[in-house]
Amino acid sequence: MGVIDLNRIFRQSLLAAAALVVAPASTGLAVAAQAPAPAQARVTVASEDERLMALFEDDQRREDALDPISQVYRGGDANPRVLRLLFTEELTRARRSAVSQSLAALSAIDRRRLSAERQISYDVFLAAKREEAMWLRPDMQALTAVRPFTHFGGLQVEFPALIAKGGPLSYASEADYRENLDLLHAFPQVLDNATRQFRMGMDSGVVETKLTTRNMIAQIDALLAQPIEESPFLSPLAELPEGVPEDRRAALRTEWRAAVTGEVLPAYRRFREFLSAEYLPAAREAAGISAMKGGPAVYRRLIEEHTTLPLGAEEVHRLGLSEVARIQREMDAVRKDLGYPQGTLREFFDTMRSDPRFHPTRADELSEGFAATARAVDAQVPRFFSTVPKTQLLIEPYPAYREKYEAGGSYNQGSPDATRPGTFYYNTYDLPSRFLTGIVTLYLHEGAPGHHFQISLAQENTALPDFQRFGGNNAYVEGWALYAETLGYEMGFYKDPMAHWGTLDDEMLRAMRLVVDTGIHAKGWSREQAIDYMLANSGMGRSDATAEVERYIAWPGQALGYKIGALTIQRLRRKAETALGPKFDVRAFHEQVLGSGALPLPVLEAKIDRWIAASR
């Protein structure tokens, strides 16, 4: 690629990963990642695997006891007592202790005696726990815990979706309602805890941006403005289980409504008043996290977290500029296929934004387009995948209270037992700013075979430890979804110039993210400068560009994982195709990539290298 030697970065990362695999600390001895086990060790491989899996189970029990929200999404029950402890020092201390216990137990496992699949688990677990320990350090907590919510991620938005009927919580019995009512009673304490954390940040000078704060206020305003009968908090009362006697139905409705109107909504109003009257005046003007106290150090950590590679902001920025230039050359050819041979590419971007040919006029155009794409993808899947998810996939628009602040689409995972489907959400807000050209590539990314395949196959695979089934890293998860978009070429979808333009436009978005995220957080770019760059280098509408930039401001580094991860998977596929020649089977390759859950990129590379060697 010229601007970054990613092969060099991967070699360094693999060496670093090998250095992490250590014997008990008193020996100080490092173990090579691929060193063959002695014959005696191979005889006891099962027992060492069992010890490791038992360690993982112990760790998962500790994690579940301290993380009520993740437990719900994995099909478990949330503990309202622990929910009340979110955003408290008490819970942070407990998490530090849990991580220390797990790392100490892992040091007693001899990696050389593990099976190949469990060696992968060992490596992933060690990397994850060391990263978790780093973020839980008091110095890092002082820079992160005091910013508990943003408009792009936070329980002030997630909790309404969690408690609503049709979400991850069960409403099959009266007992379910009673348990979920306890969560309603607990949630006001969560908002009060978050307020306390924000105030601590105000005292130390570590604060969010005014932009993010205003957006949080607007989100809460939209939630509070809903007619009470349309509130997601009351949606569970629309239909109670048949087995509940009428007198208890009336009591349940009364108690539930009282919790919502007398506790939850007043807590939102308190939180909204705090944000508006106290926090907004103290929030920072500058968009980039480098302008925040301690921000440059946080951004360096975030780049590594979201890419799983030791990349610097400057080299990521250069890679982005290189990719933008390459994609623009391809776009220039496709615009002629669309019937616009005259003018410049930048002029054509303006045409794309203004020509009604490229935009929906009815929300149905989007829903029908996604449904047709889903049918076409389903017909192609057997050519590319030998294992497909059992979990079904729904296609739905965002709820009205969320759509203004969401991207063009997203995925919400189904249940691990496949009884609750996954959902691909698409955005109908400001229809003239949406593009018909992006329907195919957005479905491939968020739906099948993108997030829906990767997340569902992982969590349905009960042979994996829970942290591989349900955990992951941004570079792998988003890298796979972006790689999935490129399968549209082989599936024949991009022979249509409209769809071809759409996939290039989406690829351009991921390339621009490398430029804009580092521009904002390492080079001092303003919100307006970042939006102007995206409008000048793509056919994005202003609403989309604005939402994207405000997302990067709220979530530093996250946008870097897409392109870095996709480039890695594409490179590994080319490596396998070259090495295996006619023996290469794309279905087997995808099985290897998806079969162990979401892996750090160096661990994925090592796995593919072993598979190539074995396949020869």
C-alpha positions, 0 to 999 in steps of 0.5 A: 500500500505504500504509506504503511507497511502493514506486513511489518506491523503484523510481524511486530504484533505477532512477536509482541503477542508471543512475548505476552505468553509467559510462564509464571512471573517468578521464572521470567521466561517467554514462550514462543507462540508456535513452539512444539509441545514435548511428547509428555505434554501432548499426552496431557493436552486434554487436562490442560484444556479442561483447566483452561476452560474451567478458568474461563468459566470462573472468569465468566461467572465473575464477569456476569456478576459485575456486568448486568447489561451484557448478561441480558444480551446473552440471554441471562437475567440482570441483577438490579442490585448490581445495576444500581452500582454501575458507574461507582468506585465500588464496582470498579474495585470489584472489576479490578479484583476480578481481572487480577484473579483471572490473570493470576490463574492464567499464569498457572496454565502451560500454553504449550500443553494446550490444543491448537484451538485452546491456544487461540483462546489463551491468546485472546483471553490474555490480550483482553484481560491485559487491556481490561486491566489497563483501562481499569487503572486509576489513571485511565479511569480518571480520564474515562469513567468521568465521561460515562455517556455520549450521544452515541453510546450510553444507557440513557439511550440503551435502557429504553430499548432494553426495557421495551417489549421486543427487546432482549428482556423476556416478558413471558410470565408474571415473574418476568414482569416482576423482575423487569419492574425491579430494573425500572426501580433501579435505573434512576440510581444509574442516572444519578451515579452517572451525574456524579461521575460527570461532576467529578470530571468537571472538578478535574477538568476532564469533560466531554464536548459541548456538541456531544452534550447538546446531542445527549440533551436532544435525545432525552428531550425526544424521549420525554416528548413522546406521549406517555402511551407511546413511551418504550417504557410502557410498551410491555403493558400493551399485552400481558401474559394470558396466565395472569389473573385480572386482579394481578394484571391491574396491580401490575399495570398500576405498579409499572406505570407508577415506576415509569411516571414517578421514578424513571421519567423524573430521573431523566428530567433531573439528568437533563437539567444537570446536563443543561444547567451545569455540564454544558457550560463546563463542557469543552469547545474543541471536538478532538480528544487531544484537546481534553486533559490527558486526551493524547494518551487516551487516543493512543490507547484507543487506536490500539484498542480499536485496531488491535495493532500498534499503529500511530495516528500519523501513519493511519492518517497517511493510509487513509489519504492513500485509500481515498485517492485509490477509490476516487480513481475507481469512482471516476470510471463508474460515474461514466457508466452511470451516464455522466462522462463530463465534468469532474468527480467533485461536480458529480458528487454534487449531482449525486446529492441533488439528482432525485434519481439517486434518492428515495421519495418513500420509505417503502423504497428502502424497505422493498430494496433491502427485502429484494437484496436479502432474497438475492443474497440468500441465493448466493450464500451456499457458494461462499459459506458452508455454515450459516446461522440458525438465528433469523434476520429481521429488517426494520426502520429505526424507531422515531426517537432514535433515527435522527442520531443514528447512522444509515444502518446498524445491527442488533444481535439475536439471542444465543439460542436463536429464538430471538432474531437479529435485526438490521435497522435502516434509517428513514430520517431525512429521506432526501439525504438517503441513497438508493445506491447504498442498499446492497452494500449496507445490507451486506455489511449490517445483515448477511453475510456481515454482522448477522453471520459473524455475531450469530455464528459466534454466539451459537457456537457453544464449543467456544468459551463465552468471551469468544462467543460474545466478545470481540474487537472492533477491527475484526467485527467491523473489518469482517462486515466491510470485507463482506461488502466486497463479496458483492463483486463475486456475487454479481451485484456490482455489475449494476453501476448504481450498486457499484457506485454504492459500494465504492461510496461506502468503501470511501466512507471507511477510508475517509474515516482514517483521515477524519478520525485522526484529523479530529483527534490528533491534528486539531480538525474542527467539526466543520473541517471534518464535514467539509472533507467528507463532502468534498471527497464523496457523494454523501449527503450533509445529514449523513456526513454530519452524523458520521463526524459527530459519531467520531467526535463522541467515539474516538478511534472506533471508526479506524477498525473498519478499514484496517480490519478489512484490509487485513482479511483481504490480505489474508485471503490473497495470501491463502489463494496464492499459497494454495492455488487450486486447493483454495476453497473460499468456504473453508477460508470463511470457516477459518475466519469465522470459526473462533469468534472475533480474534485480534488481528495478529491472532487471526493471522497466526491462525490462517497461517497454520491453516495454510500450512496444514492445507498444503 
